[in-house]
Amino acid sequence: MKTEYNYLVETFLNKTENYLLCEPQKTPLADTVIKNLRDLYKYGRKEYGRCVSKMYVDSKDGITKHVGYVFEQKRYYEDTKEPYIAETWLSLEHYIETVEREYIEVTK
């Protein structure tokens, strides 16, 4: 049995200190207004600042695919009010979940 999902994946990094701020956030694409890479770009510019790069992946068939964008924005730590560069990676991802059943022989 296969179940397929399309997600908006948001990955948040502190570029200044070079660490991941939290686990990547997956939102079902059907729950957003994003339908394509153009919509993703507009959303990223509005929410996360300037676009600094495109994201690509190499597929199994040897084709390089454009899957998202990287955005940067100056933010401030809540406790010290010191500035840091926040980097956000936005991608559109397709997941296929499969459930395989395997029987185990029971012996007495």
N, C-alpha and C positions, 0 to 999 in steps of 0.2 A: 504494500500500500504506500502511495506517495502523496504527500501534501506539499503544495508549493506556496511560498510566501514572497512578497516583494517588500523590502524595508528601506526606510531612510535611516542611515547609520551616521551618528554624530559622535566624533571622537574629540575630546577636549584635552589639550596639552598646555603646560606652562613652558613656553619656548625659552624664556630667560633662564630658568633653573633646569630645563631639560627633563621634565617628568610628566607622566600621565596624570591628569587631575582626577579622573574617575573612569570606571569601566565604560566602554562605548555604549551609547544609548541607541536602541533599535526601536523605531516607530513604524507600525504597519503603514505602507504607502497609501493605502485606502483611507487612513485616518488623517491625511494631510491634503493640502491643495496642490502638492507637487506631483506633476505628471510626467515630467521629462527633465533633461539636464538644464534647459533654459530656465525652467521654474526653480530648479535647485540653485542655480547661480543667483537669481533674483532674491531668493530667500536668504542665502548666505550673505550677500552684500548688505541686506537690511539688518540682519541679526548679528553678524560676526565681523563686520568691517571689510577691509579691502581684500580682494582676491590676489594671492601671491603665486598660485600654482594650480595646475590641473592634476588630477589623479588618474593613473593608468594602471591596468593589470594586463598581464600576458595570459591569454587563455590557452586551454589545452590544445587547440587547433593551431597555435602559433600566431594568432592575431592579437595585436595590442589594442585594447579597448579603453576608451575614455569613460570613466565611471563616476567622476566627481571633481570636487574642488577643495583647495586649502585656503583658509582665510586667516587674517591676522588682525588683532585689535589690541590697543593699549588698555590695560585694566589695572585696578589697584587692589592690593591685599586688604581684606576687611579689618585686620587687627592693626597693622602698621601704616596703612595708607601708602605704602611704597608702590611704585609702578612696576608692572611686568608685562611681557608680551604674551597674550593668549593666542594660541593657534587652534583652529577648529578644522577638522577634516570631515567633509560631508560627502557621502557616497550613496548611490542607489544600488542595492544588492538584492539578488534573487537567491532564495534558499529552497532546497528541496529536502524535505524530511522523509526518510523512509523507515518503515517498521518491518523488521524481518523477524519471523518467528522460527525458532529452532526447538525441536523436541529433544528432550534428554531421556535416554533409556534408564528406566528405574530397575535396579536389581535388588533381589532380596538377600 
